């Protein structure tokens, strides 16, 4: 999404960070250290959600933190239901593989074979291009009007029309560029090939066979037991998250689930209950950008890791799997912009006895407004395209991100500022003449540089 919460998904791809393997701490130690870590994240960063750490399919830690509903004082538990955001993509990819095994499609098929009103520029696109984010179809959540259109229901014809009006960003297969648009189109392909609505096919083909009774396609009009309310932080205050019509995220991000249901999903991926081992191997083979079908694939802690993050209004999510060790870490938060991906990595570090840091309170200093004034201006992140406007109000810096999320910036030094709103850090850069030329946004383990444009 064109907002800071989307960075949770875009910078959460599994990266190469290697430590020597070790036996790791005992189960009681893991429980103690995980609880210490998440309680610190709740105290320092306001984390709210549910976490699950499992070994060999058995939960070592499965616990809720914070509130599922602040207004009603309902706490989060291991049964709390959260929107998944882009964690949805792995289910969409599985639906495609199921249909391939049933002979309804092939991932090498042209996407236009299953899409109505396909523009000529899409003719070279295959289903595999969509699965691996190598299609070149522009990401609709980066469109300038996304914040305005996100509240309005959209038909599939309207969405395809919006995408078809834009040129491809590169030739299909040329490079990797994360695109929610590709997975939206995959949802339409699932519907065409199966003859059923996307939600119904996933229910029949995945959720019911795996007894995932608390997983499905989200809708604000449905009564969903144990559903968490979504929240955001704005300039230091907790607020109800902005509304999004769930026709917009569709197969790219509209599912909901619980940590316990996601563990059932995780365990099924070690079996042929849904698809054959051949299909699973295909899904988990990394292509450009280290991305397979709905999963990022890489190395962490000297081990093969597959995972995916999600960010959507009011929620931040992440699942990491370490197949050789049968270790699974799941973090679901009902606080937009929470560091779900970094948290998942740190909780895995606890399991493997690797280095990690417990969240700590950062000390803010007071700077003269004259020191802050040069930072006022407009900045632009190139990829994903995000505008950041820095202003000075009542002697304090504020950063407006993507036109909708206001972060209060607290000074840690004359050039480095942090925010408690989304657990982010901004460092300003100057040239040899002392002029402010840009900034770097650090969040959830990733870095995004932005150039000053005004």
MOHU-V165106 format. One record per residue. N is the residue number from 1. RES is the residue in one letter. PHI is phi in degrees with one decimal (* if undefined). OMEGA is omega in degrees with one decimal (none if undefined). Layout:
n=N res=RES phi=PHI omega=OMEGA
n=N res=RES phi=PHI omega=OMEGA
This chain:
n=1 res=X phi=* omega=-178.2
n=2 res=X phi=-81.5 omega=-177.9
n=3 res=X phi=-168.1 omega=-176.8
n=4 res=X phi=-61.3 omega=-178.7
n=5 res=X phi=-57.4 omega=179.8
n=6 res=X phi=-64.2 omega=-179.8
n=7 res=X phi=-61.1 omega=178.5
n=8 res=X phi=-58.0 omega=179.0
n=9 res=X phi=-79.8 omega=-169.9
n=10 res=X phi=-75.4 omega=178.9
n=11 res=X phi=-102.4 omega=-176.0
n=12 res=X phi=-91.4 omega=179.7
n=13 res=X phi=-59.0 omega=-175.0
n=14 res=X phi=-58.1 omega=-177.3
n=15 res=X phi=-112.2 omega=-178.4
n=16 res=X phi=-86.2 omega=177.3
n=17 res=X phi=-134.6 omega=-164.1
n=18 res=X phi=-114.1 omega=170.0
n=19 res=X phi=-125.0 omega=175.9
n=20 res=X phi=-66.1 omega=179.2
n=21 res=X phi=-71.2 omega=177.9
n=22 res=X phi=-146.2 omega=-178.9
n=23 res=X phi=-66.6 omega=178.0
n=24 res=X phi=82.8 omega=-178.3
n=25 res=X phi=-73.6 omega=177.9
n=26 res=X phi=-73.5 omega=179.7
n=27 res=X phi=-58.0 omega=177.6
n=28 res=X phi=-60.0 omega=178.3
n=29 res=X phi=-64.3 omega=179.1
n=30 res=X phi=-59.4 omega=-179.2
n=31 res=X phi=-59.4 omega=-178.8
n=32 res=X phi=-64.4 omega=-176.8
n=33 res=X phi=-71.1 omega=177.0
n=34 res=X phi=-63.4 omega=-179.4
n=35 res=X phi=-63.8 omega=177.2
n=36 res=X phi=-60.1 omega=-177.5
n=37 res=X phi=-64.4 omega=-174.7
n=38 res=X phi=-70.1 omega=174.9
n=39 res=X phi=-62.2 omega=176.8
n=40 res=X phi=-67.0 omega=177.7
n=41 res=X phi=-63.0 omega=178.0
n=42 res=X phi=-69.2 omega=-177.8
n=43 res=X phi=-72.0 omega=-174.3
n=44 res=X phi=-86.6 omega=-173.6
n=45 res=X phi=-109.0 omega=179.5
n=46 res=X phi=73.7 omega=-178.6
n=47 res=X phi=-54.6 omega=176.3
n=48 res=X phi=-140.8 omega=-180.0
n=49 res=X phi=163.3 omega=-179.2
n=50 res=X phi=-134.4 omega=178.8
n=51 res=X phi=-126.0 omega=176.8
n=52 res=X phi=-139.7 omega=173.9
n=53 res=X phi=-122.5 omega=-175.8
n=54 res=X phi=-129.0 omega=172.5
n=55 res=X phi=-127.9 omega=-179.2
n=56 res=X phi=54.0 omega=175.8
n=57 res=X phi=81.6 omega=-179.1
n=58 res=X phi=-108.0 omega=178.9
n=59 res=X phi=-62.7 omega=170.8
n=60 res=X phi=-90.3 omega=174.0
n=61 res=X phi=-133.6 omega=174.6
n=62 res=X phi=-148.7 omega=-167.8
n=63 res=X phi=-154.2 omega=175.4
n=64 res=X phi=-100.6 omega=178.9
n=65 res=X phi=-136.4 omega=178.7
n=66 res=X phi=72.9 omega=-171.4
n=67 res=X phi=-110.5 omega=171.2
n=68 res=X phi=-73.5 omega=176.0
n=69 res=X phi=-143.7 omega=-176.8
n=70 res=X phi=-67.1 omega=-175.7
n=71 res=X phi=-65.5 omega=-179.6
n=72 res=X phi=-102.8 omega=178.8
n=73 res=X phi=57.1 omega=177.6
n=74 res=X phi=-98.5 omega=-176.9
n=75 res=X phi=-77.7 omega=170.8
n=76 res=X phi=-72.3 omega=176.0
n=77 res=X phi=-137.0 omega=177.0
n=78 res=X phi=-72.5 omega=176.7
n=79 res=X phi=-102.1 omega=-179.0
n=80 res=X phi=-68.2 omega=-177.4
n=81 res=X phi=-97.2 omega=-179.0
n=82 res=X phi=-125.7 omega=167.2
n=83 res=X phi=-65.9 omega=-175.0
n=84 res=X phi=-94.4 omega=-173.2
n=85 res=X phi=58.9 omega=-172.4
n=86 res=X phi=-72.5 omega=169.5
n=87 res=X phi=-61.0 omega=174.3
n=88 res=X phi=-55.2 omega=-171.3
n=89 res=X phi=-58.6 omega=-179.6
n=90 res=X phi=-66.6 omega=177.0
n=91 res=X phi=-75.3 omega=175.4
n=92 res=X phi=-62.5 omega=178.5
n=93 res=X phi=-63.0 omega=177.9
n=94 res=X phi=-63.4 omega=177.9
n=95 res=X phi=-58.8 omega=177.3
n=96 res=X phi=-61.9 omega=-179.0
n=97 res=X phi=-66.7 omega=176.5
n=98 res=X phi=-62.6 omega=180.0
n=99 res=X phi=-65.8 omega=176.8
n=100 res=X phi=-65.5 omega=179.7
n=101 res=X phi=-67.8 omega=177.9
n=102 res=X phi=-84.7 omega=178.0
n=103 res=X phi=78.5 omega=-178.1
n=104 res=X phi=-87.1 omega=178.8
n=105 res=X phi=-163.4 omega=170.7
n=106 res=X phi=-132.3 omega=-177.4
n=107 res=X phi=-67.4 omega=176.2
n=108 res=X phi=-83.7 omega=179.4
n=109 res=X phi=-65.6 omega=170.9
n=110 res=X phi=-61.8 omega=179.1
n=111 res=X phi=-60.1 omega=-177.3
n=112 res=X phi=-64.6 omega=176.7
n=113 res=X phi=-62.7 omega=-175.9
n=114 res=X phi=-118.9 omega=-176.7
n=115 res=X phi=-118.3 omega=177.0
n=116 res=X phi=-81.0 omega=175.5
n=117 res=X phi=56.2 omega=178.7
n=118 res=X phi=-73.1 omega=176.0
n=119 res=X phi=-71.9 omega=-177.6
n=120 res=X phi=-58.9 omega=-177.7
n=121 res=X phi=-66.4 omega=-179.0
n=122 res=X phi=-88.4 omega=-174.7
n=123 res=X phi=-55.1 omega=179.7
n=124 res=X phi=-75.2 omega=-175.3
n=125 res=X phi=-68.3 omega=171.0
n=126 res=X phi=-110.6 omega=175.8
n=127 res=X phi=-60.9 omega=179.5
n=128 res=X phi=-62.5 omega=176.9
n=129 res=X phi=-58.3 omega=179.7
n=130 res=X phi=-67.8 omega=-179.0
n=131 res=X phi=-62.3 omega=-171.8
n=132 res=X phi=-103.0 omega=-180.0
n=133 res=X phi=58.2 omega=177.5
n=134 res=X phi=-120.7 omega=-174.7
n=135 res=X phi=-83.1 omega=-173.8
n=136 res=X phi=84.7 omega=176.9
n=137 res=X phi=-68.5 omega=-175.9
n=138 res=X phi=-62.3 omega=-176.9
n=139 res=X phi=-77.4 omega=-173.9
n=140 res=X phi=-65.2 omega=178.6
n=141 res=X phi=-75.3 omega=173.4
n=142 res=X phi=-97.2 omega=179.9
n=143 res=X phi=-64.9 omega=-177.5
n=144 res=X phi=-56.5 omega=-176.4
n=145 res=X phi=-95.8 omega=-174.9
n=146 res=X phi=-61.3 omega=-179.7
n=147 res=X phi=-57.7 omega=179.3
n=148 res=X phi=-78.4 omega=-175.6
n=149 res=X phi=-81.1 omega=-175.3
n=150 res=X phi=-63.7 omega=-178.4
n=151 res=X phi=-87.3 omega=-174.4
n=152 res=X phi=-106.6 omega=175.6
n=153 res=X phi=-63.7 omega=-179.9
n=154 res=X phi=-135.7 omega=174.9
n=155 res=X phi=-77.8 omega=178.2
n=156 res=X phi=-63.2 omega=178.6
n=157 res=X phi=-63.8 omega=178.5
n=158 res=X phi=-65.8 omega=-179.3
n=159 res=X phi=-66.5 omega=178.2
n=160 res=X phi=-61.8 omega=178.3
n=161 res=X phi=-61.4 omega=178.7
n=162 res=X phi=-62.6 omega=-178.8
n=163 res=X phi=-75.3 omega=-176.5
n=164 res=X phi=-67.2 omega=179.1
n=165 res=X phi=-72.7 omega=-176.7
n=166 res=X phi=-100.8 omega=176.0
n=167 res=X phi=-70.6 omega=173.7
n=168 res=X phi=-63.0 omega=-178.7
n=169 res=X phi=-80.0 omega=176.5
n=170 res=X phi=-165.3 omega=179.3
n=171 res=X phi=-66.1 omega=-179.2
n=172 res=X phi=-52.3 omega=179.8
n=173 res=X phi=88.4 omega=-174.7
n=174 res=X phi=-70.3 omega=-179.3
n=175 res=X phi=-158.1 omega=178.9
n=176 res=X phi=-96.0 omega=172.0
n=177 res=X phi=-149.7 omega=-176.2
n=178 res=X phi=-54.8 omega=-175.3
n=179 res=X phi=-143.6 omega=172.7
n=180 res=X phi=-62.4 omega=-179.0
n=181 res=X phi=-59.3 omega=-179.4
n=182 res=X phi=-60.3 omega=-179.1
n=183 res=X phi=-77.8 omega=170.9
n=184 res=X phi=-60.6 omega=-179.7
n=185 res=X phi=-64.5 omega=176.6
n=186 res=X phi=-62.0 omega=176.2
n=187 res=X phi=-61.9 omega=177.5
n=188 res=X phi=-67.9 omega=177.6
n=189 res=X phi=-66.2 omega=175.4
n=190 res=X phi=-57.4 omega=-178.8
n=191 res=X phi=-65.1 omega=-178.4
n=192 res=X phi=-66.4 omega=-176.3
n=193 res=X phi=-73.7 omega=-178.0
n=194 res=X phi=-90.8 omega=-175.7
n=195 res=X phi=75.9 omega=-178.1
n=196 res=X phi=-134.5 omega=172.7
n=197 res=X phi=-57.6 omega=-179.5
n=198 res=X phi=-49.3 omega=-177.4
n=199 res=X phi=-61.2 omega=-178.5
n=200 res=X phi=-67.8 omega=-179.2
n=201 res=X phi=-66.1 omega=178.4
n=202 res=X phi=-63.7 omega=178.4
n=203 res=X phi=-61.0 omega=-176.7
n=204 res=X phi=-73.5 omega=-170.4
n=205 res=X phi=-91.8 omega=-175.4
n=206 res=X phi=-124.6 omega=-170.1
n=207 res=X phi=-66.8 omega=180.0
n=208 res=X phi=-65.2 omega=178.9
n=209 res=X phi=-59.8 omega=-178.2
n=210 res=X phi=-95.6 omega=-179.0
n=211 res=X phi=57.1 omega=175.8
n=212 res=X phi=-87.7 omega=-171.6
n=213 res=X phi=-77.9 omega=179.6
n=214 res=X phi=-116.4 omega=-178.9
n=215 res=X phi=-129.7 omega=178.8
n=216 res=X phi=179.6 omega=-179.7
n=217 res=X phi=-90.5 omega=-173.8
n=218 res=X phi=-74.0 omega=175.4
n=219 res=X phi=-154.6 omega=-179.5
n=220 res=X phi=-66.4 omega=-178.2
n=221 res=X phi=-86.1 omega=-178.9
n=222 res=X phi=-80.9 omega=170.7
n=223 res=X phi=-88.3 omega=-178.8
n=224 res=X phi=-116.8 omega=-178.4
n=225 res=X phi=-56.1 omega=176.0
n=226 res=X phi=66.9 omega=179.2
n=227 res=X phi=-70.6 omega=176.1
n=228 res=X phi=-80.3 omega=169.9
n=229 res=X phi=-79.3 omega=179.9
n=230 res=X phi=-95.3 omega=-178.0
n=231 res=X phi=-129.5 omega=175.2
n=232 res=X phi=-140.8 omega=174.4
n=233 res=X phi=-109.8 omega=179.6
n=234 res=X phi=-129.1 omega=177.1
n=235 res=X phi=50.0 omega=174.7
n=236 res=X phi=93.3 omega=-178.4
n=237 res=X phi=-114.6 omega=175.1
n=238 res=X phi=-84.5 omega=-178.6
n=239 res=X phi=-133.0 omega=172.8
n=240 res=X phi=-66.1 omega=-178.0
n=241 res=X phi=-65.6 omega=177.1
n=242 res=X phi=-63.7 omega=179.4
n=243 res=X phi=-79.0 omega=171.3
n=244 res=X phi=-134.6 omega=175.9
n=245 res=X phi=-73.3 omega=-170.9
n=246 res=X phi=-78.6 omega=169.8
n=247 res=X phi=-74.1 omega=-177.6
n=248 res=X phi=-74.6 omega=-179.2
n=249 res=X phi=-71.5 omega=173.4
n=250 res=X phi=44.5 omega=-174.4
n=251 res=X phi=-73.4 omega=176.8
n=252 res=X phi=-91.4 omega=-175.0
n=253 res=X phi=-176.5 omega=-171.1
n=254 res=X phi=-102.0 omega=-177.1
n=255 res=X phi=-84.1 omega=172.9
n=256 res=X phi=-126.7 omega=178.1
n=257 res=X phi=-167.8 omega=175.9
n=258 res=X phi=-124.4 omega=176.8
n=259 res=X phi=-62.3 omega=-178.0
n=260 res=X phi=-67.8 omega=176.6
n=261 res=X phi=-66.0 omega=180.0
n=262 res=X phi=-67.3 omega=174.2
n=263 res=X phi=-68.7 omega=175.4
n=264 res=X phi=-60.5 omega=177.0
n=265 res=X phi=-60.8 omega=179.5
n=266 res=X phi=-55.1 omega=-177.4
n=267 res=X phi=-68.0 omega=178.3
n=268 res=X phi=-65.3 omega=-178.6
n=269 res=X phi=-74.2 omega=172.7
n=270 res=X phi=-93.6 omega=-175.5
n=271 res=X phi=-125.8 omega=174.9
n=272 res=X phi=-104.7 omega=-177.7
n=273 res=X phi=-64.3 omega=-179.3
n=274 res=X phi=-101.1 omega=178.8
n=275 res=X phi=-143.4 omega=-178.7
n=276 res=X phi=-71.7 omega=176.2
n=277 res=X phi=-61.6 omega=177.9
n=278 res=X phi=-59.4 omega=178.9
n=279 res=X phi=-68.5 omega=177.5
n=280 res=X phi=-63.4 omega=178.3
n=281 res=X phi=-61.2 omega=178.6
n=282 res=X phi=-65.6 omega=179.2
n=283 res=X phi=-59.9 omega=-172.6
n=284 res=X phi=-98.8 omega=173.5
n=285 res=X phi=-95.6 omega=-176.8
n=286 res=X phi=-71.0 omega=174.0
n=287 res=X phi=-116.2 omega=-178.9
n=288 res=X phi=-55.5 omega=179.9
n=289 res=X phi=72.8 omega=-178.5
n=290 res=X phi=68.7 omega=-175.8
n=291 res=X phi=-108.3 omega=174.3
n=292 res=X phi=-96.5 omega=175.5
n=293 res=X phi=-108.0 omega=178.8
n=294 res=X phi=80.6 omega=-179.0
n=295 res=X phi=-139.2 omega=167.8
n=296 res=X phi=-92.3 omega=-172.1
n=297 res=X phi=-131.9 omega=-179.1
n=298 res=X phi=-168.8 omega=179.9
n=299 res=X phi=-120.9 omega=174.3
n=300 res=X phi=-151.0 omega=-178.3
n=301 res=X phi=58.4 omega=-179.2
n=302 res=X phi=70.3 omega=-176.4
n=303 res=X phi=-129.2 omega=172.1
n=304 res=X phi=-69.2 omega=-179.1
n=305 res=X phi=-132.0 omega=173.2
n=306 res=X phi=-126.9 omega=-177.0
n=307 res=X phi=-164.6 omega=176.0
n=308 res=X phi=-164.0 omega=175.9
n=309 res=X phi=-109.3 omega=177.6
n=310 res=X phi=-145.0 omega=175.0
n=311 res=X phi=-140.6 omega=179.5
n=312 res=X phi=-149.2 omega=-176.2
n=313 res=X phi=-44.8 omega=174.3
n=314 res=X phi=89.5 omega=-173.2
n=315 res=X phi=-144.5 omega=173.3
n=316 res=X phi=-139.4 omega=-172.0
n=317 res=X phi=-139.2 omega=174.1
n=318 res=X phi=-163.1 omega=171.1
n=319 res=X phi=-131.8 omega=174.7
n=320 res=X phi=-124.3 omega=178.9
n=321 res=X phi=-126.2 omega=175.7
n=322 res=X phi=-119.2 omega=-167.5
n=323 res=X phi=-58.2 omega=-176.8
n=324 res=X phi=-64.6 omega=-178.6
n=325 res=X phi=-101.5 omega=-175.3
n=326 res=X phi=52.9 omega=177.1
n=327 res=X phi=-108.8 omega=179.9
n=328 res=X phi=-130.5 omega=176.3
n=329 res=X phi=-127.4 omega=-178.5
n=330 res=X phi=-128.2 omega=176.9
n=331 res=X phi=-127.9 omega=176.7
n=332 res=X phi=-122.6 omega=-177.2
n=333 res=X phi=-125.0 omega=173.9
n=334 res=X phi=-102.1 omega=173.1
n=335 res=X phi=-125.2 omega=-179.2
n=336 res=X phi=-57.8 omega=178.4
n=337 res=X phi=83.5 omega=176.4
n=338 res=X phi=-62.1 omega=-177.6
n=339 res=X phi=-82.6 omega=-176.6
n=340 res=X phi=-62.7 omega=-176.9
n=341 res=X phi=-70.7 omega=177.5
n=342 res=X phi=-63.5 omega=179.1
n=343 res=X phi=-61.3 omega=179.3
n=344 res=X phi=-60.3 omega=178.0
n=345 res=X phi=-65.0 omega=-179.9
n=346 res=X phi=-69.0 omega=178.4
n=347 res=X phi=-67.8 omega=174.8
n=348 res=X phi=-66.2 omega=177.2
n=349 res=X phi=-59.7 omega=177.2
n=350 res=X phi=-61.1 omega=-178.7
n=351 res=X phi=-61.3 omega=-174.3
n=352 res=X phi=-91.2 omega=179.9
n=353 res=X phi=69.7 omega=-179.8
n=354 res=X phi=-95.8 omega=179.9
n=355 res=X phi=-64.9 omega=174.3
n=356 res=X phi=-160.2 omega=178.7
n=357 res=X phi=-122.0 omega=174.1
n=358 res=X phi=-70.2 omega=178.4
n=359 res=X phi=-53.5 omega=-178.8
n=360 res=X phi=-131.4 omega=178.5
n=361 res=X phi=-67.8 omega=178.0
n=362 res=X phi=-93.4 omega=-176.1
n=363 res=X phi=-91.6 omega=178.6
n=364 res=X phi=-90.6 omega=176.3
n=365 res=X phi=-115.2 omega=179.2
n=366 res=X phi=-99.7 omega=178.4
n=367 res=X phi=-116.0 omega=176.1
n=368 res=X phi=-63.1 omega=178.6
n=369 res=X phi=-52.6 omega=179.3
n=370 res=X phi=-66.2 omega=176.2
n=371 res=X phi=-73.5 omega=-176.2
n=372 res=X phi=-83.8 omega=-174.2
n=373 res=X phi=-54.9 omega=-179.2
n=374 res=X phi=-63.3 omega=-178.6
n=375 res=X phi=-83.0 omega=-179.4
n=376 res=X phi=-65.0 omega=-179.9
n=377 res=X phi=161.3 omega=-178.9
n=378 res=X phi=-114.3 omega=-177.1
n=379 res=X phi=-130.4 omega=-177.8
n=380 res=X phi=-137.3 omega=170.9
n=381 res=X phi=-84.2 omega=-175.9
n=382 res=X phi=-74.1 omega=-175.9
n=383 res=X phi=-146.5 omega=-4.6
n=384 res=X phi=-68.6 omega=-177.0
n=385 res=X phi=-66.3 omega=-178.2
n=386 res=X phi=-136.6 omega=176.5
n=387 res=X phi=-92.3 omega=176.9
n=388 res=X phi=-127.2 omega=177.7
n=389 res=X phi=-110.2 omega=-179.4
n=390 res=X phi=-101.0 omega=180.0
n=391 res=X phi=-128.8 omega=179.0
n=392 res=X phi=-121.2 omega=-178.0
n=393 res=X phi=-132.6 omega=179.0
n=394 res=X phi=53.5 omega=176.3
n=395 res=X phi=77.9 omega=-178.8
n=396 res=X phi=-127.4 omega=177.8
n=397 res=X phi=-82.7 omega=174.1
n=398 res=X phi=-126.3 omega=176.4
n=399 res=X phi=-119.3 omega=176.1
n=400 res=X phi=-94.9 omega=-175.0
n=401 res=X phi=-104.5 omega=176.7
n=402 res=X phi=58.6 omega=174.5
n=403 res=X phi=76.6 omega=-176.3
n=404 res=X phi=-142.4 omega=-176.1
n=405 res=X phi=-113.4 omega=-178.4
n=406 res=X phi=-99.6 omega=-179.5
n=407 res=X phi=-108.6 omega=171.9
n=408 res=X phi=-81.9 omega=-178.0
n=409 res=X phi=-100.8 omega=-179.7
n=410 res=X phi=-105.0 omega=-176.0
n=411 res=X phi=-77.1 omega=171.9
n=412 res=X phi=-108.3 omega=172.7
n=413 res=X phi=-152.1 omega=-179.6
n=414 res=X phi=-71.1 omega=-179.0
n=415 res=X phi=-123.4 omega=-175.9
n=416 res=X phi=-112.7 omega=-178.3
n=417 res=X phi=-131.7 omega=177.5
n=418 res=X phi=-130.5 omega=179.4
n=419 res=X phi=-128.9 omega=173.8
n=420 res=X phi=-89.4 omega=-177.3
n=421 res=X phi=-66.5 omega=179.0
n=422 res=X phi=-134.1 omega=-179.0
n=423 res=X phi=51.6 omega=-176.9
n=424 res=X phi=-125.0 omega=176.4
n=425 res=X phi=-130.9 omega=176.1
n=426 res=X phi=-123.1 omega=176.1
n=427 res=X phi=-117.8 omega=-179.2
n=428 res=X phi=-86.2 omega=-179.9
n=429 res=X phi=-114.8 omega=177.4
n=430 res=X phi=-124.7 omega=175.6
n=431 res=X phi=-88.8 omega=-176.8
n=432 res=X phi=-61.4 omega=179.7
n=433 res=X phi=-86.0 omega=178.9
n=434 res=X phi=89.8 omega=179.7
n=435 res=X phi=-81.0 omega=178.3
n=436 res=X phi=-72.3 omega=-174.4
n=437 res=X phi=-110.4 omega=-178.3
n=438 res=X phi=176.3 omega=178.0
n=439 res=X phi=-150.4 omega=174.0
n=440 res=X phi=-123.5 omega=177.3
n=441 res=X phi=-96.2 omega=176.2
n=442 res=X phi=-108.9 omega=-176.4
n=443 res=X phi=-157.7 omega=173.7
n=444 res=X phi=56.3 omega=177.0
n=445 res=X phi=86.5 omega=-179.0
n=446 res=X phi=-118.6 omega=178.9
n=447 res=X phi=-125.5 omega=178.7
n=448 res=X phi=-129.2 omega=178.1
n=449 res=X phi=-78.1 omega=177.0
n=450 res=X phi=-132.2 omega=176.3
n=451 res=X phi=-89.8 omega=174.3
n=452 res=X phi=-75.1 omega=-177.9
n=453 res=X phi=-113.4 omega=179.1
n=454 res=X phi=-160.7 omega=none
